Each structure stands twice: as structure tokens, then as C-alpha cells.
Amino acid sequence: MSDGGWDGIPADVFLDILLRIPLCPRRRLRLVCRHWRDIIDERAPEPRACAKVLAFSNDGGPHRAYIIDDLTHGGVRRRELDLLHHSRQDAAEVRLIGTCNGLLCLLRSHDIAVINPATRELLAVGLPSACYYGRNEATYSFGYHPATGRYKIVHVPHYRAARLDAVRVLTLGDHGPGAAWRDVPAPPGSSCLLRFGLVTVGAGVTYWVTEDAKRIMSLDLKDDRVAVVESPPMPVPLVPFNGYGPEYVNAYPCRLTEVHGKLGLAARRPCDGDMSKTEVWVLEGGKEQEMAWVKRCTVLAGGAVTRQEIALPHAMHGEHVLTTYMPGVLSGRQQLTLSAHRPRDERKTRPCGVVRVDVPKPETVVGVFESCGVRTFAYVETGEPLSFYGDKLYRQG
């Protein structure tokens, strides 16, 4: 073996073979020998280590996905991903549920499509329900469990506050009677309030907030088990659906998010004058460690009319905090900017990193869109073929 190859196979060919193997068994191949371990660690690392920002935008018509290649130096450097649309109507109706290990999960008018833009493959699966909420991307999440190597689509069939009897789950690659949406029972008294988001984190767990906005529930994608998370109280008060009264005066607009593979919470509240403050909290601990909400950063935004807002659902990427800004309609068009900021260390006065923003600056702007909204995700290119996960497979090009 030489130059990273194996048994006479050139290094680039050997690497291409490795990248076509699903992530979980590829990681197990590190155990074959030290040479294989070094190649996989150096040239096929964990997806999170080489992930880029994906911005999903409605540019006044077709929905588009862009990869932001560099957050460090500012300047608009983006490239568009091919979402493998069959028609302009498909492009206008598609919604992005989520991304995972280079695969994109799209909600379309008639089905759900999992695509790999790098291999130009598309795997179609049926919708779980014909009801209204079955066509709302906010009721879905897309995740992967690192221990099982299985990808799953999760559907919580309610958006408004409601009691919850079961969560619907589809596992990619299942065959036989289980190769369909199935109901995963929820414990008695379960509920959901998806206005705070439905988030799947890197450990393979999906989270949502309960109807009373006081607790968090989870679905473990390893064994499909729904449970109430035994976590400390919310770090900030949340407003339940139709909540009113003096107890909600100080409640914050909040959203669940993922922060570096862990459950996060972005909470925005007014500040003095023309300022607003957004706090990003992360749920740390678990297993044998005591769980605690830890404030990761604070975004202080100024502006008399419009302000920069933290980007969602992917709020932090590496060392950067992502924000969006839309000043209004310019020349008949809506223009939205995406910026990336490195928090400053102000630990003498604040216990976490701080980002101070006003009107976007050229050195922090990484994307400009003629759009009414942009959602952010993490994306890493992969050569993993979708043929492992189903037979309703389409290839383009």
C-alpha cells in the first residue's frame, strides 16, 4: 500500500469507494487497520467536520438551495444546488424539511423526496396523511442515528397545541410490512406545540415543546421511544398557544434549534431603545451528567425599524453566528441578506460570547437573496448512493 491506496488500488479510487459506503459502516471500517483508520479520518472525516451552510430561499418563485462556501472573509460566494425538479411548478411548491449527511429531505405537493445532489439521485416516499398538517413542512423532521446507521423521517401530525397520541415515523431502507409510515405511541398526557419548532440533533433524537410550553418531549430514533425529557426548567418563559395574562408579560418569542449537534433554544426579547436581544441557549449534559441550560451567545441588534434576526433553524455554524436582514421592498423587490459573525469575548461583563449588529456590513455578508425568507441548514457533500434505501429511485444526468 502506498500514497493512501490499498492492495494495488490507486488512492483516489479507494477513497471514492469509501465515500460510496453509508456513513455508519464506513466508520466501522476504521477498525480494519491503522492505515484504513488514518485514510478515513483524514480524507473522509465525520460530516460535521467539513459541513457548509445551506441557505434555502424562495426567490419570488422557484425555491432554491445555495451552498455558502466561505464564512470567514465576507463577500457573496454561493453556488446553487440542483434540487432535481421535474417542472417549474415542482420548484415553486417544494419545501425543505431538513438535511442530514449530505442528503436533503423535501416535502413536495404529492410526496416526500430524499435527494443526493452530488449523485443526482432522488428517492420518493409517500405522504403519511392526506390531512392538512401532512402538507406542512413544520410538522416534519429528518434525522439519522449514528449507532444504527438508519435515516428516519418524523411526522408530528399537529401544528397547533394539541394532545399527542402517537408520532409517525418512516425508516428509509425498510422492506416488507414495516416499509411504511408507522405510529409510535406516545405516553399518556403527551402533547405538542410546534410553533417552537421540531428539531433533530446529531445524537439521533427529535425534540419538541409540550402544549403548556413548560416541558420538552423527545423521540429517540434508535428505538423509536417517545418520552418527556428530564431536563431543568426552560431558561426563559415560553408563551403557550393562546396564552395570555400577567404571567406571560415577560415571555419571549423562542425557537428550538440545533447548536453543534445539541439541542438549542433561540430566545428573542426587547431591549432598551432601538435594540433587541437574542439569547442562544444549549442543553448540556445527559446520560450520567446533570443536564443544564447554558447560554452560548447573545446577539444585540440595533435598528429603529428593522433589525438583523438570528437565522433558523441552523443558528450557529462553527465559530459563526448566522443572521438575516430584510430592510423592506427595494425597487419592487424584497432583498434579504445572510451574514456570519464571530462572537466577541466579553466575559468581564457577560458570561458568553456577544455579537453586536446593526445594518449588515460587507465584511460579514455571505449571501444576498431576492427573497421573502431564507432558512439555514448544515450540508456536506457525499457520494453515498440512495439505492441502499429504496427501489423508487430516480437518476438525472
N, C-alpha and C positions, 0 to 999 in steps of 0.2 A: 504494500500500500504506500502511495506517495501522493503529495500535493492534495491531500484530502480525499482521494479516490478510495476504491475498495475492490480488491480481487481483480485488478485489471480494468475496472470501470472508471472512466475519467471522472474527476471531481465534480464537474458541472452536471454530468448525467446522474451521478449518485445523489447529489443534492436535489435534483429535480424529482427523483424517485421518492426521497424522503418527504418533500413538500406535498406530494400527492397522497400521502398516508394521513388518515384522520389524526387530529391532534393528540388524543389520549393514547392510542397505541404508538404513535411516534415518540411520545415522552418515555414510554416503556422501553423503546429501543435503546435508550441511553444506557441500559443495564447490560447490553451485549458485550461491550468492551470499552475501555477508556477512549480509544480512538473514535468510536461512534459517539460517545458522550460529548467529546470535545467538538466534533463537527456539528452536532445538533445544538449545543449550547451557543456556539459561535455563529453559525450560519442559518440555523432555523430556531431562533430563540422563542420564548413564550410570546404570544401575540401582544400582550400588554407592553412589552419592552420596545416594540417598534410600531406601535399604533399611531395613526394620524387622526386629525379631526375631520369628520364628515359633516358637512352642512347640507341639510335637506331643505329646499326652498321651493316656494310657489312663486314663480316669476311671472305672475299675471296670466297664467295659462297652464302649460305642461309643468308638472312637478319634476324637479331636477335634483340630483345629488352631486356635490362637489367635494373634492378632497383638498384640504389645505395642507400644503407640503411643508411649510415652514412658519413657525410661530415666533421665531427668535428676533428677526430683523425687521418686521413690519413689511408693508408692501403687499399688493394683491397678487398672490401666486396660487392659483387654484386650477384644478383640472376636473373636467366633468366625467362622472361615471356613467356608463351605459346601463340603464335600468331595463333593457331588453323589452321595451314597449312594442306591442304589435300595431298600435294606432295612436293617433293624437288624442282620441277620446280616452284610451287607457292611460296615457300620460297625465291627463287632466284629473282623472279620478283616483289615481293611486295614492296611498298613504304609507309612510314608513313606520312600521311597528317597532323595529329595533334592529341592531346589528350584533353579530357575535362571531369572533374568529374569522372575519372576512366574508361572512355570509350576511345577506340582507333579507329581512322578512317584510314583505309588502302586503298590505291589505288592498285588494282590488275590488271592483264592483261585483264580481261574480265568484271570486275565490281568494285564497291566500297564496302568494308565490314566495318561495325562498330562492334567491338567486346568488350566484357567484359571478360578479362582474369580470373577474380575472379569467375564468374559464368559459364565460358566456353560456352558462348553464342555468336552467330555470326548472324548479320542481314545484308543481302545482298541487295544492291540497284544498279540500272543500271547506266551506264556512261551517262553523259549528251550529248556526241557527239562522233562521230567516227573520228573526225579530229585529227591531230597530238597533238594539245595542250590539248585535252581531256585526254591524257595519260601521262601528265607531272604533277607530284605532286606539282610543284611550282605554278601551276595555281589554286590550291585549298586551302581552309581553313575550319576548323571545329570549330564551336562555340556554345555557349549556352547563352540565355538571362535570367538573374535571375528573371525578372518581369513576363515573360510568361512561364518559365519552358520548353521552346522548344529548341531542338537541331537542328542546321542547317548546311548543307554543302554548301559552297560558291565556285563558279567557275567563274574565270575571264578568258574568252576564248582567251587570248593573252598573250604571254610572252615577245616578243619584243615590243618596243614602238609602240603604236597604238591608234587610236581614239576608243572610247568605247561607243557603243550604249546601251548596256544592260549588266547586271550581272546575272548569272544563280544561282538559289537558290533551294535547296531541303530541305523540313522540315520533319524530322523524325516523324512518327506518323500521318501524314496527311492521310485522306481517301477520296475516291471519285475523282472527276475530278482534284482536286488540289494536288493529291498524286503523283506528278511527278516533274521533273525539270521545273521551270517556269522562264521566263525572267522578270527581274526587270529593268525598264527603267532607264537610266542614263540621267542627264540633258544635254542639248546641249553643245558641246565643251568639254565633258568629255574625259579622256584618261587614259592610264595606262602604267607603266614601271615596270614590276615585277622583274627586276634584283635587286631591292631594297627590295623585299620581299612582302608577303601578310600575314598580321598578324591580328588575332582576339584576343582582350583583354578581361579581366574579366567582363567588363561592358556590353558585348554583342555587340561590334562594330568591324567591319572588316576594316582595313586600307590598302592603297597602295599609291604609289607615281605617280604623273602625268607624261605625256610624256616629258614635258620640265624640269622635275626634280626640280621644284620650289614649288610645292604645294602638299598637301596630300588630298586624297579623302577618303570617308568613306561609309560604308553600315551599317545602324542601323538594327540589327537583330530583334528588337521589331516590327517595322512597315515596314521593307524592303524598306527603303528610302536611295537612293544614293545622296550624297551631297559633295560639296567641304568644307573641314574643315577650319573654320575661325580661323586659328592659326597664330602665329607670323612667320616670315621667318625662313627657316631652320637654325639651329645653325651652320652648316658648309655647304660649297658649294658642291653640288652633280653634277656628270657628267651625262648628258642625253645620250641616245643611240646615238652612232656615234658622240658624242660631241668632238670637237677639237678647237684649237685656244688658244690665250693667256688667255682668261677668264677662262679656265679650268685647268691652270697650277697648281693652288693650291687646286683643288678639291680633295675630299677624297673618297676612297672606303668605302661605307656605307651600312648598312643593318638595316631595321626595325626589331624591336624585342619587346617582352613584358617584362616589368620590374615591378614586384609586382602588376600585374593587370592593368598597364597603358602602353600607347604606348611609346616605347623607340626607340632610334637610336644609333647603334654602329658605330662609325666612326674611321677608322684607317688611320694614316698618318705617314710619315717617321720622324725620329728624328735625332739628331746628332750621328755620328759614326755608331755603330752597334746596335743602339736602334730603336725601333718603339713605337709609342704611339697610344693607342686605347681609345677613349673617349666614355663613355656611357651617353647619354642624355635622359631625361624623359620629356614628355609633361605634365605639371602640370596645374591644374585649370579646367575651364569649367563650364557650366551652368551659375551661377551668378558670378563666379570668372574669373578674367582675365587670359587667358592662357599664359604660358611662358615655354620655354625650359630651364630645369635645369640640369646642369652637375652633375650626380650622382657619378661617379668614373672615374679614369684614370688608365689604365693598361700600365705600362712601361716594355717592353720586350727587353732583350738583347740576342745577338747571332749573330755570324758572318755569318752563312749560314742559319740556320733555327731558328725560334723563336716560343714561345708559342703564340697562337692566341686565341682570345675570342671565346667561344663556342656559337653556334647558333642553333636554334632560341631562346633557353632559356638561356640567358646570365648570369642572376643573380638568385640565389636561397637562400631566406632568407638573411643571412648576408654574403653569399659567392658569389664570382665571379668565374665563371667556365671558364677554358681554356683548349685547346687541344694542343698537341705537337706530331709531327711526324718527327723524325730525318732522316728518309730515310729507305732504304731496309736493313734489318739485316738478314743474313743467308738465303737470298731468300725470306724473309717475311717482309711485312710492319707492323710496330708496332706503335700504337698510344696510347698516354696516355691522360687521363682526370684528371684534377686537380681542386681543390677547394681552394680558397684563401679568407681570410678575409682582406678587405682593411684597411690600416693604416690611422690614422687621422693625416694629415699633414697640418692642416688648417692655420698654421702660414705662410706657403709658398704656399699652394694650397687650393682652395675653396671647395674641395671634397675629398673623400677617395681615397687612392692611393694603387695600387698593383704593386710591383716590382718583376719581374720574370726573370729567366734565364733558365737553364736546370732544369727540374722537380725534386723536392725533395721528398724523401719517405714520409715525414710527410704531404704533400699536395696531393699526387697522390691518387685518389679514384677509378680509373679504368684503366686497360691495355687491349688493343684490338689488335688482328692481323687483321688490317682493313685499308682500304684506306680512311675512313671517318666516323665520328660519329656526329650525330645530337642529341641535347638535348631537353628534354621536361619536363613538370611537370606532375606527376602522383600520384593519390591517389586511393587506392583500395576501391571498392564499391560493395555492394550486389544488386544494382538496376537492376532488370531484364529488358532485352531488349524487352520482349513481349509487353510492353506498346507502342512500336514504330513501329511495323510492323508484318506481318504474314510470311515473308520469313525468318524464324528463324531456325537456326541450333544449336543443342547442342552436345557437345562432352563429353564423360565420364559420 
